[in-house]
Amino acid sequence: MFIPRSMLLPTSENVFNDMLMRTSISQLYIIVTEDCNLRCKYCIFSDNYPHTHGYSSQKMTFEIAKKAIDYYLDLYKEKQAYGLGSNPVISFYGGEPLLEFNLIKEIVKYAKELNDNFEFYITTNGTIMNDEIINFLISNSVKITVSLDGYKENHDRNRVFINNKRSFDVIIKNLTKLQEEKEKRGSNQPISFNCCYDNYTDMVKVVDFFSHARLGGAATFYAQISPYDTSYYDHCDDLNKKGFIKENIDTKNQSIKKLLEEYKEKLSKNEKVPEPLKFLFTSMFYIKNAPRGQQGPLGNACIPGSKIAVAPDGNYYLCEKMNETHPIGNVNDGLEWYKIQKIIKDYLEIIEKNCSNCNVKRLCECCYVHLNMNGDGVFKFNKEFCKENKEGIPLMLKTLYSLLEKIPNALSFNDNEKANLSKDFTLLEL
């Protein structure tokens, strides 16, 4: 049964109650499975991340999904009363969500029966898109994000099947088929790409790949693989020493500097900038357009409850990136507000103690994920993350405003590009 927060929160928490209701974000992440047909080297479930659980065969049932959707819609309707104007959103996540394609079909059918304005998103590795799946995704206007790490060598270095077979050729074949079907049916359904990179990635080759690939991509989102609480970079360094990675350890920084110069040159000559190149520097776009004035008490972290991730076992989490150490409820009992309050309290205590006098705190992307370091359920201040931001953000600002002084229209996006922008970016080291 849905119980309004006003009956659960003490009067002193009315501010939090109001914050949650007035946020413009309302999204349900449904993690339909924790299984995957790939074994990506940087995946949070891999052996390179010791403090998270590995892959599992756990799959969601329709009954759990149904309860999660019903509860989410109750929350959504309450937020509508506070002025929320956006449509309800369901994002399918995994593991590899398309392994549970039959469940996804049931969920979409049920959700549409409840509210025809539902928007659907899916993040997939793109390896199992057969004709039936392609037809379903297009027919239901599902917004697709495909994990694709650019040029073949960079992608295949990490994104392999369970038997260690490389995945690039399979994905390109499926995406080509998807694009052909879209064109045949006159579909403008957007497809975006998540591209992960590390110190050994040649970003010039990555941008060139996405600039020339005819895969219908509306946006390319770049994410540097996190160096925190992982042995992934030790794995890469070892491969480099053995000659399996030809690039040097500073290839990423060198190639991004080249791309920045190319970006400046095209703007100065009033030439069209390829979207994959423009999207590489969207972190500067967000710094340029960061809200002025008073910052909310949670900084740049989201308000718990604005996004809800439901795991296959029915437990709720803050988002799809938080692990099982911080549950905030379950499909049978709903959100447990005392757990959310404790998470906020623990988070704010660390931020107030360590960040109050920081000169870059307004632009820092720190959130619950960055403090969830050891997988033991206890938030800890991340000194390495802090050091990187204190050094990187001033450098970013210097680069940004030097660019704007010479080229005032730099980082200007048209309406379609703005619609595709996401706030989930790692600050680039320039």
N, C-alpha and C positions, 0 to 999 in steps of 0.2 A: 504494500500500500504506500502511496506517495504521501510523505509528511513534509509540509513546508518548513524551510530552515528557521523561520521565525519562531517555531515551536521547539526547536532543538538548540538554537544558539542563545546564550545568555544575553541580556540587554547590552552588555558591554561590547558585544561582537556585532552590533548593528551596522557599524562601519563596514566590516567585512561582508556582511549580508548585502548591503547596498552595492558594494564594489562588484560582487559576483553577478548581481542582477543586471547591472548597467554595462558590463563589458560586452563588446560587439561580437565576441567569439562564442560560437556554440557548435561543438563538433563531437561526434561519437566515433572513436576508433574501435573497430571490431577486429580483434586478432583471432582470425578463424582457425589458425593452426600455428604450432611452434615447430613444425616440421618443414624441411626445405630439401629440394633436389640439388641445390648447390652447396658448396662448402667454401665460401669466400674467406680469404685469409684474414680480412679485417672485420669480419662480422662480429657483432657483440656476443654471439653464441659460440664463437670459435674458441680454441684452446689458447689463443693469444690474449684473452680477457679472463684472467683467473677468478675474478670475483663475481662473475655472472654464471647462471646455470647454462648448460649446453642445449643443443637441440633436443626435442622430445617428440614423441608420437602423439602428444595430446592434441585433440581436435575439439572444436566447439560443437555443441549440439544446437539444433534449431530452437529448443526450449530456452536455453540460456540466451541466445541471440534475441529471441522474442521478448524476454523479460527486460533485457538491456535497452531495446528500442522503446518499449512502453515507458520505462522510467525516464529515458532521455527525452521523450516527447513531453512528458509532464514538466520536466525542467524547462524545456524549450518554450512551452506555452506560458509558463510563469514569467520567463524573461521577455516574451512578447508583450506582456502587460506592462513591462517597464520600458517598452519602446523598441525592442529588438526588431529590425526590419529584414535581416538576412534570412535565407531559407535554411531549413534543417539540413545537416550534412552528416553522411556516413562515409567513413574511410575504411577500406578493407586493407588489412595489414597481416603480416606473418612474422617469421617463416615466409613461405611462398604461398600467398592466399589462393592462387588459382589451383592449387592442389585440392582445395575444397570448393571447386566450382559449383557443384550441386547445391551446397549450402548457400553460397552467394546468390544463386538464382532464387532460392526460397526467401532469403532476406530481402532482396530487392522487391519481389512480389508483395511480401507482407508490408514493407515500409510504404510502398506506393498506395496500398489500400488504406493506410492510415492517413497519409498526407501526400498528395500528388506533387507537392513542391520539393520533395526530397532531392538533394543533389548527391551523387555518388562519385567517390574517388577510389582509386586502387593504386597501390605501389607494388610492382611486380618485377621479377627478373626477366620476363619476356621469353622464357625458354619453352613454354608449353601452350602457346597461343595457337590452337587448332581452328578450323573453320567455324565450329560451333561457338567457341569462346569469342572469336572475332565478331561474329554476327551479334552475339549477345551484348558485347561491350558497345558496339556502334548503335544498336537498336535502343539501348537504355541510356545513351549519352553519358556513359561512365567516363570520367576524366582520368586519363591514364598517365601514370608516371613510371617510366622504365629505368631501372638501374643499369647504366651503360657508361663505362669508364673511358670513352673516347676511342682512340686508335687501338687497333687489334693487340699490339704487344702490351700496352698498358692494361687493357681490360683483361686479357688472358693470363696476365701475371698473377692475378688474385682471384678472379671469378671463374671457378672451375666446378665441375660436377663432382658427385661423391666419388666417382672412380678416377678423379683427377683429369678427366677430359675437359678440354677448353670449351668455353661457351659462346664466344664472340660470333662465329659463323652461324650458329643456330639462331641466335637472337636477331641478327641482321636479316636472315631469311624470313623469320616470322614478322618482323617490323615492316619489311617490304610488302609482304602479303597484306598486312593490316592497312598500309597506306594505299595500296592498289584498290582494296575494297572500299575504303573511305572515298577515294576519288570516283569510283564507279557509282556510289550512292549519293554523291554530292554532299558528303558530311564534312562539317567544319569542326568536328570534335577535337579539342586540343589534346596534344600529347606533349609531355615534358620529359626531360631526362635528368636523373640524378647522377652526377659524375663525381666519383671520389678520386682523390689524388694524394700523393705523398711526396716526400723530398726527392724521389727519383723520377717523378713524372715530368715529361717534357710538355708543358702547357701550350707551347706553340703548336705542337702536333695535335693536341687535344682540341684546341680552338679550330684549327684547320679541318679536322675531321668533322666536327659538328657544323661548320660553315658550309661544307660541301655534301654532307650526307642528305639524301632526299628521302627523309623518313617522317616528314610531317611534324617535326618538332616545333612547338610554339615557344619553348623556353628551355634553357639548360641551366641547371642549378649545380654549382660547384661546392664541394665540401671537402676540406682537408681532413684526412684521417687523424683522429685525435691521438696525441702522443701520451695521454695520461692513463695510468693504471693498466698498461698493456705491454706485452712483449712483442707487439707487431713490428716495431721498428728494429728491434734486435734481429728478428727474422729477416727483414729486408737487408740490413747491413751484412748479415751472414751470406745471403744470396749474392750480394754485390761483391764480396770478397772472393766468392767461388766463381765469379764471372757470369752468373746467370742473369744479373742486371747490368747492362752495359753503361747506363748513365751514371754520373757522379752524384754524390749526396746533396749537392747544391743545385741540381738541374732545375728543380721547381722554381727557386728564387730567380735564377738567371733567366729562365724562359718568361716568367711573369714580367720582369723588367723590360724585356724585349717587346712584349705585347703592350705594355703601357706606352712605350715610345711609338709603337704602331698606331695605337688608339689616338694619341695626341696628334700624330701626323695627319691621320684621316680627318680628324675634326678641324684642324687648322686649314686643310685644303677643301673643307666643306664636302668631303666625300662620304658616301654611305658607310656606316660602320656595321659590319656583320653582327647580328644579334648575339651569337655565341661569344663574340669578343666583348660586346657591351655588357652582357650578363656577368662576365667575369669580374667586373668592377662594381657590381650592385651593392657591395658592402659600403663603398664610398657614397653611393646614392642614399643609403639609409642614414649615414652619418650626416650628410648634407641636409637631409630632411627630418632629422630628429626633432621631436617636439621641444619647443622652448617652454620656459616657465617651470612651475613646480612639478617635481616628479612624484609619482605615486609611492606609497610606502614599500611596495615590493620591488621597486626598481624596474628592471626590464624583464623580470620573471612574470609568467602568466598568473592569473588568478585561479587557484585550484577550483575545479568544478566547471571552468569555462570549456575545457577539453577533458573528456573522459575516455580512457582506454579500458576496454573490457577484455580480459584474458580468456582463454578457452575454458578455464575452470570456473568462470563467472566472477572473479575478483576484479574490482575497479582499481585503476592506477591513475596518477596525475596526467600522464600522457604516454604515447607509444615508446618513449625513450627511457622511461623510468622502469626499474626492475622490480622484482617481487618483494624487495625489502620495505617498500612504502605503499602498502595497500591503503585505499581510502574508502573501502566498502565492498559490497557484492550485490549481485542481481536480486538476491532474496530480501536483503535488508535496506538496500539503497546506499547512498553516500553516508558515511559515518563522520559527522561534522567535527566530533572531538578529535579524530585522527587528523583531519585537515587542519584544525586549529593548532595541533601540536607541530605539524610539519611547518606551518607558517611561523610559529614561535621559534622553533629551532633554527629555521632559515634566517629570520630577522636578527636573532641573537648573534649569529656569525657575521652577518652583513654589518650590523651596527658596531660590533667590536673591531672589525678589520677594515671596513670600507668607508666609514663616516667622513674621513678627511682625505679620501683619495680624489685626485684631480681629474680622473677619467671615469668616475663611477657612473656618470650619466650616459656614457656611451658603451659601458661594459655590458657584454651579453650574458653575464653570469646568471644562472638560474639553478633550480634544484638539481638538475643533472650534473652540473659541474662540482657540486658539493657532495654528491653521492659516490664517493671514491672507492671505498673498500667493500661495498656490498654487504655491510654488516648492519644496515639500518640506521647508522649514525652519520649525520652530516658533519663534514670536516672542511675547514678552510683549505682551499687548493692553492698552495703557494706558487706552484709552477704556472698555473693558469693565470694567477694574478700578475706575476712577473712578466709573462708574455704580453698581457694587455697593457700594462703600464709602459712597456717599451713599444708595442706595436701601434697603439691608438694614436699617440703623438706623431709617430712617423706617418700614419695614415692621414692625419689632419694636415700635416705639412705637404704631403703629396696632393691631397685633395685641393687645398686652397692655392697651391702653386699652379695647379691645372686650371682652376676657375679664373685666376687672374689673367691667364693668357687666353683661355677659351671659355667665355661665360656660359655658352650653351652646352658645355660638357655635362654628361650625366643627365641629359634631358631624355625622358622616355615618352613615347606616345601612349594614348589611352590603352591600346591593345597590349603593349609591353607592360604597362603598369598593372594591368589586370593579371598578368602572369607572374608578377614579382612575388617572391616569398621572403619572409623575414628570417628563415632558418639558414643563415649564412655564417660561415666562419670568417673572421677578419683575415684578409690576405696580408701576408708579410711582404711589404714592398721595399 
